[in-house]
Every structure is written in structure tokens, then in C-alpha cells.
Amino acid sequence: MGLGAQLSVTDLRRSSRHPIDFRLIAEHRQRGDLHLHIVNVSAHGFMVQGEDLGLGRGERVTVRLPHIGRIEAHLIWVSGDRAGFQFERIIRVSEFMALIDELQPNPRLRSRR
């Protein structure tokens, strides 16, 4: 395996995060299907929580998100049973807000527009 992804943006953790509870099946090139539990999402990436993924920094997964469709994400960090992924492309604001509206039905937890 290579040295991992060469990411242009290394620290976007100041982005506004939206708490969600969304389970999906991600695709990994060598490991196949991975069950992920996304617990928060931002316009730049998402955090998962659960069992050990068995992935290293820089590895890629493909996920399918409502209103966004298929998108690749790179593993940025792992800490215990949590891991952070960065999207490989920019998400349009309108698509991201539609995603939040669907995955975070509690309007008090949505960001102010």
C-alpha cells in the first residue's frame, strides 16, 4: 500500500459539526463492505464511532449519502473507537443543508441559516 492520501487540507476541525445518527455501508477497495455509524458530519467530513475499522490513516472509503450521492472520504485520524474522515471533494451548500435536514430532524440541533 502507498503512503496514504496527500491531502491539501489537513485540519478542518473548526468546521461546524452537526450531530446525527446514521448507519451506512461503505465500500473499501481491499476490505469490501464496512458498516459505519456516523455520529457527526460537517461540510468537510464526518466522524464515525463503533468498533475498530482496521484502517490506516489516508485509506479511502466510498459512502453514499442522501442528497450528495457517492463520495470518497479519506481517513484522517483514529482514536479508540472513533475515526474522522475528510471528503475528497467540496459539497455544495444546498446539498449539505438538504442532507442535514434529512439526517437531523430536530430543528434545534440544525445550524442557523
N, C-alpha and C positions, 0 to 999 in steps of 0.2 A: 504494500500500500504506500501511497505517496506521503508527503509531509503534511497533508491536510489542505484545507481551503486557504487561499491567500485572500483574506477579507480586507476590503478597503476601509470599513468602519469597524473599529474594534470595541468601542464602548458606547452603546446607545441606551444604557440602563437608566438614564434620566427620562426616557420617554414615558408618557403616561400609560400606565397599565390598567387593564380592565379585568376584574375577576370574572372568571367563567368556570363552568364545569362541563367540559366537552370531551367525550371519548371518541377516538377515531383509530383507524388502522392506517399506519404509514407504510410506505414502501422503502426498503433499503436494498441497495444493489446486491450485496452478498447475503445478507441475513433474511431477505424476503420480507414478509409482513411483520410489523411491530405494532403492538397495542399501546397507544399513548393516551394519557389522561392530561389534557391541557387545563391548567388551573388559572393562568392569566395570559393575556395577549396584548400586544401593542402594535402600532403600525409597522414596527421593525422586526418583530419576532414574537416568541411565545415561550412560556415555561411549562414543563411537564413535571408531574410528581407521580411516584409509584415505585415499582420495582426497578432493579438495576437494568439499564438498557444494554449494557455490554458494548457501548460505542465509545470511540475516542474523539477528542476534540478535532473539529474540521470535517468529520464524516457527514455525509449528506443523507437526508431522507426526503421523500416526496409525500406531501399531505394534500388532502382535498378538503377545502374549507368552503362553507356556504358563501355565496356571492363573490368569492375570489377564484374558486376552482382549484386546479392543480398548481402547486407551487413547491419549489425546493426550499429546504431550510438546512443550514449548517449548524452543527453542534458547536456552541461557543464555550460552555462551561458545564461541569458536573460537580455536584456537592451532595453527597449522601444519596438520598432517593429523589433528588431534584436535578433538573437539567434545563439549560437555556439554549434556545435555537434562534438564529437570525435568518430572516427571509432573504432569499437570493436576489429579489427584485423589489422595486418600490410598488406599494399597493396604493391605488387611487383612494383619495379620501372618501369619496362617495361609496365605494365598495367596502372600505373598512367600517364606515358608520353603519352600513346595512348589516355587516357581519355582527357588530356589537348589538344592534337592535334585535337580531335573531338569537344570539347566544347569551345575552344578558337581559332577560326580560324585565328585571327590576329597574325601573327608570331612575331610582335614587342612586344606583350604582353606575349609571352611564355618565360619561363626561358631559359637561355643559357645552352646548354648541354655540 
